[in-house]
Amino acid sequence: MHALRFELHNELHSRPSIYFNEPAHVFHLALLERDGALEEVIGRLYASPATDNQQVQQQAQGLLKLDGHDLKWERHTEFLSLTLVVPRSADAELWPTFPESLTALVRGHEHLLINATQILVESEQSWAGETARYGFKDPAGSHIGSGDAIVWSDFKLTEGGSNRLLLINRSLNAYRLGRMVRRLLEIETYRMMASLALPVAKEVSQQLKVFDEQWARLSDQNAIANSATARLILSDISALSARIVRTTAQTRQRFSAAEAYAQIVFERIAELRESHLGDCQRLGVFIERRFKPTVRYCLATNQRLERLSDSVANLGELLQARVQVEVEEQNTEILHSLHTRATTQIKIQKAVEGLSIIAITYYLLSLFKLLYGGLHSLGLDISPKEATLFLAPLAVLIIGATALRIRKAKEE
């Protein structure tokens, strides 16, 4: 059996919801990962000396008791979520502050809180009957779970920075209620995580304006460029491309995460199975209409950055191709000039070889003439005809050998 068989199979049972019955308060916090903040918070959860902290730090989630109430923590790629369910008594206030035991876990890291949501879960029989009693003004609401529950919210933050939702349970059991609350919390948390890309997109948009202007200017220069200015333009294109690549590398992870988080939000909204509640705007529609522009803006900015990167790269390739063509034309002219020079040099060399052979022949004949005169002075009676018959083949042989020697030396 594969070594990861059990681990991979048990992923089906990971991250279970907290199951409970109404009435209850659900407090949810999401904390970003910075400088080991998540490890510190988890360490506070398991402060007992008997706890194996190293093993706990390797876990992705945990379920424990905090002041006698169920607390669920989950570690995600970029954040940690804490969900505390506190049963509500009949005389308890509608919107109490977050429990001190929960806020103590994140003390010192409040600047990393990306989401704080409070859900009040009431039964259909015991709720106040109107949303104004819960402090909502013009809230969005809808039937969820095919009419088994009702959810309300005006999505207005309190002074403490928390968002409030009211869930009216009609016929959900503890298991379905826990899963429904989990969906609502995930919608809020992942929506905020996806929205982290918005300020990044706005900053990149300002940079893209400058990049677009530089790209347009370089395109105009490239249209009238010549060999003298091509190198300077190519240097500017390389510098612009380097800046775009750096910006892409700095923002790629954020934009990719935003796309993934947004996909989860839309999936969770679909899982609510909403239907209209009177004349109110549906909760999911309210979120989508205000959240989709953010997602589209981030996606469009990322695509714009990628297209600009491709355009600058194409401009650089076009200019390089033009420079390469000019270099090849120059090389062709140089080769033609070298060919002409080589042809002329060969002609001159052949002429020199011919003159050399003539000179050798002349000196050889002169030498033979001196030799004949010397032999004649020694008393040898050799007629000119006999001397010519004897020396002519020898002269031809010597001249032929000399010419052959010259040709071999030229081939080497």
Order of alpha helices (4+ residues) and beta strands (2+ residues): alpha-beta-alpha-alpha-beta-beta-beta-alpha-beta-beta-beta-beta-alpha-alpha-alpha-alpha-alpha
